[in-house]
């Protein structure tokens, strides 16, 4: 049980009640409040299914030897001294190719957490490197749902939106890489006894083989072919189950059990068992509850119009473009704290600020970039958010512990504000669609 997730249940539920009382006090139709809750919950139905399928995928991929094989070879190939920058780059590439931060965290992320256990590197900072790389792709990949949502809300071309984000994302990624390079990884020599114990434990628990990279390649190919996320995950769960039965000689009944309740590692090596005791749809139950409550709160807030009124009030005193961008960033942070849902935050904040950008003739890609610079990257930093709950559950590290190490999420908004106040990469919206520099 992730106590950080459970402790958020009651405050969020009470917050829904407070919004209901406020709605009643303002004499708004009670049906509008209820419809807002239902609308908010319905918007995250797909997210719930994705979470359940990822839980099943992690379980069968551990049972099938796929994730243990990644850990096994990672322990031997990755240099302990440069483990953290390597982790960042591996997750960056995988998330950029797949467009899925959750998929990257649930597969490569779990494997890399296993590698750090064998190398004696801290789990919180490793989680920070994993999330920094994973959310680079979530932000920049044309296959990412958040990237497409932000572009659509801002009525911007997808690839112009991505080009706009390069101005803040690439410099932040470079800064993050060099910070991780300076930290490196293991500060001292790795004990051969500890490493060999973990390798022996992996060999005893699974039939380790290089062929186990094939399911990972299949998932990457399907992502490049733009297979819908739900279908991609479903196919890979089925393929992983078949893989486990063939290579690990597991019965179909055992596969069903692991997909449902997760894998229980019993190699006798504590570092192996601690990392690979995870997965299964039931492991997502706390995250799912959190998602449902957050969806209800977001829908209720939208129905009552509380936050929209607050934003309209702020727009009255905004004069400079840099200040407008700063307010967009802050608004996203406020919304993600209240709703715990990055997609909902992108949609609501984008809808509220788009008229202001049009009125000032600022290119909409500046707005869409600002939305992703804040909402997309802050989601895993909020313990009661969908992303925060998922990352904590998958990596086995509480959100509050890995939060200080997700350096990428802190570096991007710094560059976003820098560009906003200097006018660099802030374009005027032209009638012919061309980009003109804003003063």
Residue, then its C-alpha position, 0 to 999 in steps of 0.5 A: x500500500x502506498x500510504x501517500x496515495x491513501x492519505x490523499x483519498x479523504x482530502x480529495x473526497x472532502x474537496x468534492x463535498x466543499x465544491x458541492x456546498x459552494x455550488x448550493x450556496x451560489x444557488x446553482x442547479x444541483x443537477x449541474x453539479x452532479x453532471x459535472x461529476x459524471x462528466x469528470x469521471x467519464x473523461x478518465x475512463x480510458x485512463x483507468x483501462x490503460x492503468x489496469x492493462x499496464x498493471x497486467x503487462x508488468x505482471x506478465x512481463x516479469x513472469x515471462x522473463x522480459x523485465x528480469x532479462x533487461x535487469x540482467x543485461x543492464x547490470x552487466x552492460x551499464x557503467x555504474x559510474x554513469x548510470x544516471x545519465x544513461x538511465x535518462x537517455x534510455x527512457x528519453x529515447x523509449x518515450x520519444x519512440x513510443x509516446x508513452x511515459x507510462x509505458x516507458x516507466x512500467x517497462x524500462x523504468x521498472x527494469x532500471x530500478x532493478x539495476x540500481x538495486x544491484x549497483x547500490x544507487x539510490x532509488x529516489x534519484x534513479x526514479x528522478x532520472x527515469x521520470x525526467x527521460x520518460x516525460x521528455x517523450x511524453x511532451x515531445x513525441x507526436x505519438x503522445x496523447x498530451x502532445x496531441x491534446x495541447x495542440x488541438x486545444x490551441x488550434x495549432x498544427x501538431x508539428x509547429x507545436x512540437x517545434x515551439x516546445x524545442x525552445x524550452x525542452x531541449x535546453x532543459x534536457x541538456x541541463x538535466x543530462x549534465x547534472x546527472x552526468x556530474x552526479x554520475x551513479x555509484x560513488x564507489x566500486x561495486x561489490x562483486x559478491x552483491x552483483x553476482x548474488x543478484x545475477x544468480x538470483x535472476x538466473x534461478x528465477x527465470x530462463x534468461x535469454x536475449x530472445x526476451x528483447x523481442x516483446x519489447x521490440x514488438x511494442x516499439x514497432x507497434x508504437x511507431x505504427x501508431x497503434x492505439x494505446x489500448x490496443x497496443x497494451x492489450x496485444x502486448x499483454x496477450x503476447x507476454x502471456x504466450x511468451x511466459x507459457x513458452x519460455x518459462x513453462x507457465x500454465x495459462x491459469x498461472x498467467x491469469x493469476x499474475x496478470x490479476x494480482x501481480x508477480x511474487x518473486x521468490x528467488x531468495x535474493x532480497x534485492x531481486x525479490x524486492x524489485x520484481x514483486x510487482x505488477x497485476x491489475x489489483x496493484x492499480x486499485x489505489x491509483x484507480x480510486x485516486x483517478x476517479x476521485x480526481x476526475x469527480x473533483x475536476x468535473x465539479x470545479x468545471x461545472x461550478x466555474x470557480x477556477x474559470x472566474x479566478x482566471x478571468x480576474x487575473x487577466x484584467x491586470x496582465x500587461x506583458x506577454x511574459x506575465x501572461x505566460x507566467x499566469x498560464x504556468x501557475x494556472x496549470x499548477x493550480x489545476x493539477x493540484x486540484x484535479x490531479x489530471x493532466x489532460x483535464x488541466x490542459x483542456x481547461x486552462x487551454x480553453x480559458x487562455x486561448x481567447x487572451x492569446x488571440x486577442x493579443x495576436x500571440x501565436x497559439x503555439x506559445x500557449x500550447x508550449x506553456x501548457x505542456x511546460x507546466x501541466x504535462x511535467x508537473x503531473x508526476x510530482x503531485x502525489x494524488x494525481x494520476x501520474x504521481x500515483x502510477x509512478x510511485x506504484x510502479x517504481x516503489x518510491x513515494x512521490x515526495x521522495x523522488x520529487x526533488x530529483x525530477x530536475x527536468x520538470x523544474x528546468x523546463x518552466x525556467x526556460x519558458x519564463x526566460x523566453x516569455x520575458x525576453x521575447x525570444x521564440x514568442x511569435x505574433x500570430x499572422x493572418x497567413x500563418x507565418x510566425x513573427x517575433x513578438x516584441 
